[in-house]
Amino acid sequence: MDINTLLVIIAAVAAVSEALALIPGIKSNSVFQVIYNLLKSIGNAIKKKEV
């Protein structure tokens, strides 16, 4: 993967993030918050499974 491809992917993620921020019905208003909440829920599911 070259640097141009990486920059295009980052720009696309940022654009999707800004588009999500404009939609008031979505609880998470950015891609980064969606990823964070997904990882947090996976972590909680793993903790519950261990107990």
C-alpha positions, 0 to 999 in steps of 0.5 A: 500500500503506497502513501497515496492510497493511505491518504485517500483512505484517511480522507474518506474516513474523515468525510464519512465522519463529517457526514455522520456528524450532520445527522442528528438521529445517530447517537455516535456522531463520528466514525471514531466514536463508532469504532470506540463504542464498538470496541468497548462493547466487544470488551464488555462482552468478553469480560462478561463471558469470562465471569 
